[in-house]
Amino acid sequence: MSLKPTMSIEKGAAKIIVPLDPESVRKIVNIIELMKGAEPIEEIGTNYMVVKVPRLARFMGHRRARLEYKLYETDETEILVAKGGVDSLILAIDVIDTGEGAHIVVSGGGAGGAAKIVDNIVRHMAEKLAERIASSSPVIELTPDDNKLAALTAILPSTATLAYYDSFTPVRNTVLEAAQRVIALLGPDDYFVEVTDYRGSYLLRLVIRGNRITGIYAEVGEEKAEGQRAITLAARPPEHRVRIKAWSLTGSAEMYLFEAEPIYVEENHRVYWVGGVAKPDYGGLMPNTYIVVSGYEALVVDPSGGPRFIRALRNIVQDLDNVRHIVVTAAEADVAVTLNELVEKASHATLHASSYWGSLLAPLLPNPGQVNLLPARPGSIRLGGGEISIIPSRVRGVATLSLYDPRSRILFAGESLGAVSPPGLWSIYVEELDEYIEMVKSYLEFSVGKNALREWLERVTSLDVSTIAPRHGPLLRGKEKVSKLLQALSKW
């Protein structure tokens, strides 16, 4: 089976057909990176480019033109608009979902002397994009040692380099397509890859070195296999959408993506964690975003990450009209940046916030009428067939809130409880409870205050909580651990 793209180039436009889903392609597409190296382009800066354009008389050669550019992005299109004097340039990359893969259309136009260099730039961008996708096409060269590595059952670190949900695009060969997605998105390197479907009936582990699959292990139903037998067993597409996670074996892949990790899954009710804008290498206040899906309705808690978060959210809910509620526990910078785009795209959603944060946010939003100011008393938000409880609190003397989902028994603590993460030691879940308790105390010392903490504890200790999901720091999972933490804080 060939996974290499097909490409056709005509004047002013190029069309590339690839066997990847559009979400994967959009992560590869970067107009600025694809433009680099094009013959007419001499320099590309953060908001400008210098291009060589032909003079009116051909025998007079070329002149240099400096163009200021801006980038625009929609759900399916990335557009660059560059202007300078009499010259202007427009380049666009459209990624279209055909149901059998993705069609990428690279096109452009211009005015002045820049109109004469468009075809050259479009051709270069299309060829560079096709080369990158083609170079990610994997080959299978199994080795006994890597087959055994793939079959290991040791628990992997929670800090995966890449984690995302595949689209509903039909899959033809899961082994090859999963490997290609990893190589295309992260580049050739050594990876340990795990592919699972929603219901846990399909497990595939791959060892990828460069663009070679060197180890494979699979569990499908009751069957287990490694090596050549696993290729046959795992090649068939799973019945449900799949999740792909990859760990760099060399530690050299440092891409940090905004993708969803399921923290609670049952029929018609799911909860996801999404990482925020900080990098684990630096530690500090690592922000968390949560998505609760009940039936066909979704609630977002503290959105963060800009366009990348919107893509992760779309992978889960498909239609953003299904997002009915957005809850902001505190309007920090990372949340404020994302809100404008989210409330514009999720136009049916109501934005809930305390009176303090809501009054600050309303003038900044395209539709202030979407804001619901919550009073400082207990309440609830209807979601699907159930309710999410609102728990008022105070942080730094300012009214804020926590949420409780009785179905998943998750307490979304907001800023009322959290932890400062040490550099390089980030994980989604708490690993050492005693150490975590001290991290929480350090956080609370400079944020909540003991009186506000006491009030909050009185409201949450009677709840049946199995997971505490804070705004900052790792999640605490397990009723016994939750109980020990709350007891330790009540005696503090």
C-alpha positions in Angstrom: 0.0 0.0 0.0 1.4 3.4 -1.0 0.8 6.4 1.3 2.6 8.9 -0.9 0.7 12.0 -2.0 -0.3 12.7 -5.6 0.2 16.2 -6.9 -0.8 18.3 -9.9 0.4 21.8 -10.6 -1.3 24.4 -12.9 -0.7 28.1 -13.3 -1.3 29.9 -10.0 -2.4 26.7 -8.1 -1.4 23.2 -7.1 -3.5 20.3 -5.8 -2.1 17.6 -3.5 -4.1 14.5 -2.5 -2.9 12.8 0.6 -4.1 9.8 2.6 -4.0 11.8 5.9 -7.1 13.3 7.6 -7.4 17.1 7.5 -6.7 17.6 11.2 -3.3 16.0 10.7 -2.6 18.0 7.5 -3.4 21.3 9.2 -0.8 20.6 11.8 1.8 20.1 9.1 0.8 23.2 7.1 2.8 26.3 7.9 2.9 28.9 5.1 6.0 30.6 6.3 8.0 27.4 6.6 6.9 26.2 3.2 7.9 29.5 1.6 11.4 29.4 2.8 13.9 28.5 0.1 11.7 29.7 -2.8 13.9 31.4 -5.4 12.1 34.8 -5.4 12.3 35.1 -1.6 15.5 36.5 -0.1 14.4 37.0 3.5 11.5 36.2 5.8 11.1 38.0 9.2 8.4 37.9 11.9 6.1 40.2 9.9 7.9 41.1 6.7 9.6 39.5 3.7 12.0 40.7 1.1 11.3 39.4 -2.5 13.0 39.8 -5.9 10.5 41.0 -8.5 11.2 41.6 -12.2 11.4 45.1 -13.5 9.1 46.3 -16.2 11.8 45.8 -18.8 13.2 42.2 -18.5 16.7 43.2 -19.6 16.8 45.5 -16.5 16.8 42.5 -14.2 15.1 42.4 -10.7 14.5 44.8 -7.9 14.0 44.1 -4.2 10.6 44.7 -2.6 9.9 44.6 1.1 6.4 43.4 1.9 4.7 43.5 5.3 2.6 40.4 5.8 -0.3 39.2 8.0 -1.5 35.6 8.5 -5.2 34.6 8.7 -6.6 31.2 9.6 -10.0 29.7 9.2 -11.3 26.2 9.8 -10.0 25.0 6.4 -7.7 27.8 5.1 -4.5 29.5 6.0 -3.9 32.8 4.2 -0.9 35.1 3.9 -1.5 38.7 2.7 1.6 40.8 2.0 1.8 44.4 0.9 4.4 46.9 0.1 4.2 49.9 -2.2 2.7 48.8 -5.6 3.4 45.2 -4.8 1.1 42.8 -3.1 1.0 39.0 -2.7 -1.7 36.6 -1.5 -1.0 33.0 -0.8 -3.6 30.4 0.5 -3.6 26.8 1.5 -6.9 25.1 1.7 -7.3 21.6 3.3 -10.5 20.0 2.2 -12.0 16.8 3.7 -13.1 14.4 1.0 -14.0 11.5 3.2 -11.2 9.5 1.7 -8.3 11.6 2.7 -7.5 15.3 2.3 -7.1 17.5 -0.8 -4.7 20.4 -0.3 -4.9 23.3 -2.7 -2.0 25.8 -2.7 -2.9 28.9 -4.6 -1.9 32.5 -4.9 -2.2 35.9 -6.6 -0.5 39.2 -6.6 -0.3 42.8 -8.0 2.5 44.8 -9.3 5.8 43.0 -9.8 4.8 40.4 -7.2 2.2 39.0 -9.6 5.0 37.6 -11.7 6.6 35.6 -8.9 3.4 33.9 -7.6 3.6 30.8 -9.8 7.2 30.2 -8.7 6.3 30.5 -5.0 3.2 28.3 -5.3 5.1 25.6 -7.0 7.9 25.7 -4.4 5.4 25.5 -1.5 3.5 22.6 -3.1 6.6 20.6 -3.9 8.0 21.2 -0.4 4.8 20.1 1.3 4.5 17.0 -0.9 8.1 16.1 -0.1 7.5 16.4 3.6 4.4 14.1 3.4 6.2 11.7 1.1 9.2 11.5 3.3 7.0 10.4 6.2 5.7 7.3 4.3 6.9 4.5 6.5 8.6 1.2 5.5 8.6 -2.0 7.6 11.9 -3.4 8.7 11.2 -5.4 11.8 13.9 -6.5 14.3 13.5 -9.0 17.1 14.7 -6.6 19.8 12.2 -3.9 18.8 9.4 -6.4 18.5 10.1 -7.2 22.2 10.3 -3.5 23.0 6.9 -3.0 21.5 5.4 -5.9 23.5 6.6 -4.5 26.9 3.8 -3.9 29.3 5.7 -1.4 31.5 3.7 1.8 32.3 4.8 4.6 30.0 5.3 8.2 31.3 2.2 10.4 31.1 4.1 13.1 29.2 3.6 11.9 25.6 5.1 13.9 22.9 2.0 13.7 20.7 -1.5 12.8 21.6 -4.6 13.3 19.4 -7.8 11.8 18.2 -8.1 10.7 14.6 -10.9 12.1 12.5 -13.7 10.0 11.1 -11.8 9.7 7.8 -11.9 6.0 6.7 -8.6 4.2 7.6 -7.3 1.6 5.2 -4.2 0.3 7.1 -3.9 1.4 10.7 -0.2 0.4 11.0 1.1 2.4 8.2 -1.3 5.4 8.6 -0.6 5.7 12.3 3.2 5.7 11.7 2.9 8.3 8.9 0.9 10.7 11.1 3.6 10.5 13.7 6.5 11.0 11.3 4.7 13.7 9.3 3.9 15.7 12.4 7.0 15.3 14.5 9.6 14.5 11.8 11.8 11.4 11.5 13.1 10.3 14.9 12.9 7.3 17.2 9.4 6.9 18.8 7.4 4.6 20.8 3.8 4.8 19.5 0.6 3.5 21.0 -2.7 3.4 19.1 -5.9 2.6 21.0 -9.6 3.0 20.0 -12.3 4.6 22.1 -13.6 1.3 23.6 -10.2 -0.2 24.3 -10.7 -3.2 22.1 -7.8 -2.3 19.8 -4.2 -1.8 20.9 -1.3 -1.3 18.6 2.3 -0.5 19.7 5.0 0.5 17.3 8.7 1.3 17.5 9.6 3.8 14.8 13.2 4.6 13.9 13.5 7.4 11.4 10.8 6.4 8.8 11.1 2.6 9.6 8.7 0.6 11.6 11.1 -1.7 13.4 8.9 -3.2 16.1 5.2 -4.0 16.4 2.8 -5.6 18.9 -1.0 -5.8 18.7 -4.0 -6.8 20.8 -7.2 -7.1 18.9 -10.1 -8.8 20.8 -8.7 -11.9 22.4 -5.7 -12.2 20.0 -2.2 -11.0 20.8 0.8 -11.0 18.5 4.1 -9.4 17.7 6.2 -9.1 14.6 4.9 -10.2 11.2 1.7 -11.7 12.7 0.9 -8.4 14.4 1.1 -6.6 11.1 -1.7 -8.7 9.7 -3.7 -8.5 13.0 -3.4 -4.8 13.4 -3.7 -3.6 9.8 -7.5 -3.7 9.8 -9.1 -0.5 10.9 -10.7 -0.4 14.3 -14.4 0.0 14.6 -14.2 3.2 16.4 -12.1 6.4 16.3 -8.5 6.0 17.5 -6.1 7.9 19.8 -2.4 8.0 18.9 0.3 8.8 21.4 4.0 8.9 20.8 7.0 9.2 23.1 10.4 10.2 21.8 13.0 7.6 22.6 15.8 10.1 22.0 14.2 13.0 23.9 14.9 15.2 20.9 11.2 15.8 19.8 10.0 18.8 21.8 6.8 19.7 20.0 4.1 20.6 22.6 0.6 20.1 21.2 -2.8 21.0 22.6 -4.6 17.7 22.5 -7.2 16.0 24.6 -6.7 13.2 27.1 -9.8 11.4 28.3 -10.0 11.4 32.1 -13.5 9.9 32.4 -15.4 7.9 29.8 -18.7 6.2 29.9 -21.6 6.0 27.5 -23.0 9.5 26.7 -20.8 11.2 29.3 -17.1 12.0 28.8 -14.5 14.4 30.4 -11.3 15.5 28.8 -8.1 17.2 29.9 -6.3 19.6 27.6 -2.8 21.0 28.3 -2.4 24.8 28.4 0.1 27.2 26.9 3.1 26.6 29.3 6.0 24.3 28.6 6.7 21.5 31.1 10.4 22.1 30.8 10.0 25.4 32.7 7.6 24.3 35.4 5.6 26.9 37.3 1.8 27.3 37.0 0.9 24.7 34.3 -2.7 25.6 33.1 -5.4 23.0 32.5 -8.5 23.1 30.4 -11.4 20.7 30.7 -14.2 19.6 28.4 -17.3 17.8 29.6 -19.5 16.2 27.0 -22.9 14.9 28.1 -25.0 13.5 25.3 -24.7 16.0 22.5 -23.9 19.0 24.6 -20.5 20.2 25.8 -19.1 22.4 28.5 -15.6 24.0 28.5 -13.8 25.0 31.6 -11.1 27.7 31.4 -10.3 27.5 27.6 -6.6 28.1 26.8 -4.4 27.7 23.7 -6.0 29.8 20.9 -6.5 28.2 17.5 -4.8 25.0 18.6 -7.3 24.5 21.4 -10.2 25.1 19.0 -8.9 22.3 16.8 -8.6 19.9 19.8 -12.2 20.9 20.8 -13.5 20.3 17.3 -11.9 16.8 17.3 -14.2 16.0 20.3 -17.5 17.7 19.6 -17.3 18.0 15.8 -19.8 20.8 15.6 -19.0 23.7 17.8 -22.7 24.6 18.1 -22.8 21.6 20.5 -20.7 23.7 23.0 -23.5 25.1 25.2 -21.5 26.4 28.1 -18.1 28.0 28.7 -17.0 28.5 32.3 -14.2 30.9 33.3 -13.0 30.5 36.9 -10.5 33.3 36.4 -9.7 35.5 33.3 -5.9 35.1 33.2 -4.0 36.0 30.0 -4.1 32.5 28.5 -7.9 32.3 28.9 -8.6 35.8 27.6 -6.6 35.2 24.4 -8.7 32.1 23.5 -12.2 33.4 24.5 -12.8 35.8 21.6 -12.3 33.0 19.0 -14.2 30.4 21.0 -17.3 32.5 21.7 -17.4 33.6 18.1 -17.3 30.0 16.8 -19.4 28.5 19.5 -22.1 31.1 19.1 -24.8 29.0 21.0 -22.7 28.9 24.1 -23.3 30.9 27.3 -20.2 32.2 29.1 -20.4 31.8 32.8 -18.1 33.7 35.2 -18.2 35.4 38.6 -19.5 38.9 38.7 -15.9 40.3 39.0 -14.4 38.3 36.1 -17.5 38.5 34.0 -17.7 42.3 34.2 -14.1 42.5 33.0 -14.5 40.1 30.1 -17.9 41.3 28.7 -16.5 44.5 27.1 -13.8 42.5 25.4 -16.1 40.0 23.7 -17.9 40.3 20.3 -21.2 39.6 22.0 -21.3 40.7 25.6 -24.8 39.3 25.8 -23.3 35.8 26.0 -21.9 36.5 29.5 -23.9 35.2 32.5 -22.7 36.8 35.7 -22.9 34.2 38.6 -23.8 35.3 42.1 -21.6 34.3 45.0 -23.9 31.4 46.0 -24.3 27.7 45.1 -26.0 27.0 41.8 -26.0 24.6 38.8 -25.7 24.5 35.0 -27.8 22.1 33.0 -25.8 19.9 30.6 -27.3 17.1 28.6 -29.6 15.2 30.9 -27.9 16.2 34.1 -26.5 19.2 36.1 -23.0 20.5 36.9 -22.9 22.1 40.4 -21.4 25.6 40.9 -19.4 26.1 44.1 -18.6 29.7 44.9 -15.1 30.6 46.3 -12.6 33.4 46.8 -9.1 33.6 45.5 -6.9 36.6 46.3 -10.0 38.3 47.7 -11.8 38.0 44.4 -15.0 36.0 43.8 -14.4 32.9 41.7 -15.9 29.4 41.5 -15.4 25.6 41.3 -17.5 23.0 39.5 -18.6 19.5 40.5 -19.8 16.9 38.0 -21.7 14.3 40.0 -21.7 11.8 37.2 -17.9 11.5 36.8 -17.4 12.6 40.5 -14.8 15.1 39.3 -14.3 18.4 41.2 -13.0 21.1 38.9 -11.3 23.2 41.6 -10.5 26.2 39.5 -8.0 28.4 41.3 -9.3 27.4 44.7 -6.7 24.6 44.8 -3.6 24.0 42.7 0.1 23.4 42.7 3.3 24.9 41.3 5.0 22.3 39.2 8.8 21.8 39.4 10.7 22.2 36.1 10.7 19.1 33.9 8.6 17.0 36.3 5.2 17.6 34.9 2.7 14.7 34.6 -1.1 14.7 34.2 -1.7 12.9 37.4 -0.2 13.2 40.9 2.4 10.5 41.5 3.7 11.2 45.0 0.9 12.3 47.3 2.9 13.6 50.2 5.0 15.8 47.9 1.9 17.0 46.1 0.3 18.1 49.4 3.3 20.3 50.2 3.1 21.7 46.6 -0.6 22.5 47.2 0.2 24.2 50.5 2.8 26.4 48.8 0.3 27.4 46.1 -2.4 28.2 48.7 -0.1 30.2 50.9 0.2 32.9 48.2 -3.3 32.6 46.6 -6.3 31.5 48.5 -5.7 32.4 52.1 -6.9 30.2 55.1 -10.3 31.8 55.6 -11.3 31.4 52.0 -9.8 27.9 52.0 -11.9 26.9 55.1 -15.1 28.1 53.4 -14.3 26.2 50.2 -13.5 23.0 52.1 -16.8 23.2 54.0 -18.6 23.1 50.6 -16.6 20.3 49.0 -15.8 17.8 51.7 -19.4 16.5 51.7 -19.2 15.7 48.0 -18.4 12.3 46.6 -15.2 13.2 44.8 -13.0 10.7 43.0 -10.8 13.2 41.1 -9.7 16.7 41.8 -9.0 18.6 38.5 -7.4 22.0 39.4 -6.8 25.0 37.1 -3.0 24.6 37.7 -0.9 21.5 38.3 -1.5 17.7 38.0 -4.9 16.0 38.7 -5.4 14.0 41.9 -7.1 10.7 41.1 -8.5 8.2 43.6 -11.0 8.7 46.5 -8.5 7.7 49.1 -5.9 10.3 47.9 -8.6 13.0 47.6 -9.7 12.3 51.2 -6.1 12.5 52.5 -5.5 15.8 50.7 -8.7 17.4 52.0 -8.0 16.2 55.5 -4.5 17.5 55.4 -5.7 20.9 54.3 -8.4 21.1 56.9 -5.8 20.7 59.6 -3.4 23.1 58.1 
